[in-house]
Amino acid sequence: MLLSLPNWLIHISSSLEWGIASFMMYRYGQLIGRNDVQRFGLFMIPHWIGSWFILAYHVSGDTIPVLLDLSETVNLVGSITLLYASLGILKTIKKHGTANIMAAAGLFLISGRPQSYMGEDIFDLILQISSVVYLSFLVTLILIRKRDPSVFSGLTVAGFWFVLVFIGVTVFLMYVSAEIRGYPTLTHDDLLHGSAESLLTISNLMIVLGIHRQIKRVEKQEKGESPSKG
């Protein structure tokens, strides 16, 4: 396997955080009686499944390209479902008149030019479509936050957007690793790979903490306490 123990811990924590965020979002939807928010939590699951394909890909030493293909395909489905779920929330907000006036986006980004059984053209097309869909999802999050701040914490929205920072830094480190440090892919450069992946861990942690903040706000309301702003 190419990854060191610290790097494995970073990758696994990123995946676990997303799974926890999915569960917490579903739980939050139950607390506030919003089926659309519960659905959002459920529709986070495809990206979580995609992350485990990536972990399996790394377990194989990046030697089983079909795992990479499966991950990117599932991530595309995940981006579509997140967009669908966020549009559903936006529609609900408009319906009830509560206006108060996000994978290269996938949950995980593979560095370098790994082999793909689907072929580079199809693989790149999936990434491009996934990117457009995820960016559309991010825009809907901003609209939801603007029209009804009670649905998502600002920290959660920022966490989804922070994925773009992860992607941008990863692309830059891919260049540094290949052109300056002489590694075939970023995966082979354990230091830079772990540094890039740590940003995804931060992004997912922001999402988790934001949802936790919203849950605590609701629990305070149920206890008759004055809620703090999310």
N, C-alpha and C positions, 0 to 999 in steps of 0.2 A: 504494500500500500504506500502511496506517495505522501500522505499527510502525517504530520507529527501528532503526538498526543494532544498538545495544546490546540492545534488546528482542528483536530477531531472534536474537541470539547466545544469550540466555537461553533462549528457546523451543527452539532447536535443541539446545542442550546438555541440556535436560531430556529431550528425546526420545532423544537418543543415549545418555544415562545409563541410561534404562530398557532400551534394546536391549542395552547392555553387561551390565546386571544379569541379563537373561534368559539370555544366553550363559554368563555366569559361573555362574549357578545350575545350568544344565544340566551344565556342566563339573564343578562340585562334586559333583553327583549321580553322575557317572561315577567320580570319585575315590573316593567312599565306597561305590560299588556299590549305590546306591539308585535303583531305577527310578522310585519315587514322587517323589523329589526332581528327577530329570531331567524328569519329566512336569510338575512345577511350573514349571520353567524354560521349557518349551515353552508352557505355558498362560499365561505372561506376555506372549506375542507379540500376542494380540488388542489389549491396551491400547496396545502399541507402534504397531500399525497405526492405531489410533484417533488417536494423537497426530499422525500424518502427515496425516490428514484435517483436523485442526485447523490445521496449518501451511498446508495448501492453502487452507483457508477464509480465513486471514489474507492469503495471497498474493492472493486475489481481492478484497481490501479488504472482507471480510465481506459480499460481494454474491452468493454462491452458497449459499443456505441448505441445499441438499441435502447439501453437504459436512458441515455441522453435524449434520444428521440421521444421516448415515452414521457419523460419529464417535461420537455418543451411542449408537447401536444397537450398534456394535462394542464400545464400552466396557461396555455391559450384558452382552454375550457374554463379555467379558474378566473381568468381576466374577464371573460364574457359573462360568467355568472355573477361576479362582483359588480360589473356594470349594470346588469339586469336588476340585481338586488337594490343597488343605490338608486336607480331610476324608479323602482317601485316605492322606495321611501319618499323620494321627491314627489311622486304622484300622490301619495297619501297626504303629504303636507299640504299640497295644493287643494286636495279634495276637502280637507277639514278646515282650510283657511287659516292655518296657523303661521303663516309667513310673518317673520319678524324683521324683516329687513331693516386607480387611481389610473412581461411581468417584457432601451432594450429591456422591456419589463417582463419579467417572470419573477417568481419569488426568489429563484437562484439564478445566477448568471455564470455560465461556464466560459472560461477564458481560453484564448488561443483559437486554433481552427481544428477542433476535434473531428475525427471521422464520424460520418453519419450514414446509416443505412438508407436513409431517405434521399440522400444526395444533398449537396450544399445549397442548391437553388431552392429546394423545398424547405430545407431547414431554415434558411435565411428568410424565406417568405413567412413562415410561421412566426419567427421572431419579430418581423416587421408588423404583422397583423396584431400580434400580442401587444406590442408597444403602443400602437394606436388605440387599441381597446383600453389598455390600462391607463393611458393618459386621459382618455374620455372619462373613465371612472374617477380619476383624481379631480377632474373639473366638477363632476356631479357632487363630490364630497364637499367642495367649496360652496356650491349652491345650497346643499343641505345645511351646512353649518351657518350660512348666512340667513337662511329662512327660518330655521328652528335649531338654535344652539343646544337645546336640551337633548337632541338625538345623539350627537357625537361630541366627545370632548375635543377641544382644540388640540390637545396633545395627541389624541388618536389620529386626527386628520393629518397633523404634522408628521406622525410616524409613517403613514402611508406615502406621503410626499417625500420623506427622507430616503425612500427606496431609490429615488432618482440620484441622490448623492452617492449612494452605494454603487449604482451603475456607472456614474461618471468617473468616480475614483477608480473603480475596477478597470474600466477601459484604459485609463491613464497608466495604471500599474501594469496592465498587460503589455503596453508599449515599453515601459521601463524594464520589465522582466526580460522581454525578448530582445530588444534592441541594445540595451545597455548592460544588463546582467548576463545575457547569453543563454537564457533557459528556453527550452522548446515551447513550453506553455506556462501560464501563471501557476497552474497546479504544481509544477515541479519546483517553483520558487516558494518554499514554505513560508518564509517571512512575509513577503508581499501578499501572498494568497491569504494568510491568516489576518493580515492587516485589513485587507479589503472585506473579508467576510465578517470581521468584527463590526463593520458599519451596518451590515444587515441585522446583526444581533441587537445593535442599538436601536435601529428602526423598529424591529418587532417588540422590543422592550417598551418603547414609547407607546406603541399601540396598546400593549397590555396595561400599562400604568394609566393610560387615558381611560380605558374601559373601567378599570378598578375605581378610578375617581368618580365616574358616573354612577357606578353601583353604590358607592358609599354615599353619594348625594341622595339617591333614591331612598336608601335605608335611613338616612337622617330625616328625610321628609316623612317617612312612615312612623318615625318615633316622635314626630312633632318638633324636631329641631330645625333651626334655620340653616338651609343648605348653602354651601359655598359654591361659587361659580366654577364650572368645569373648564 
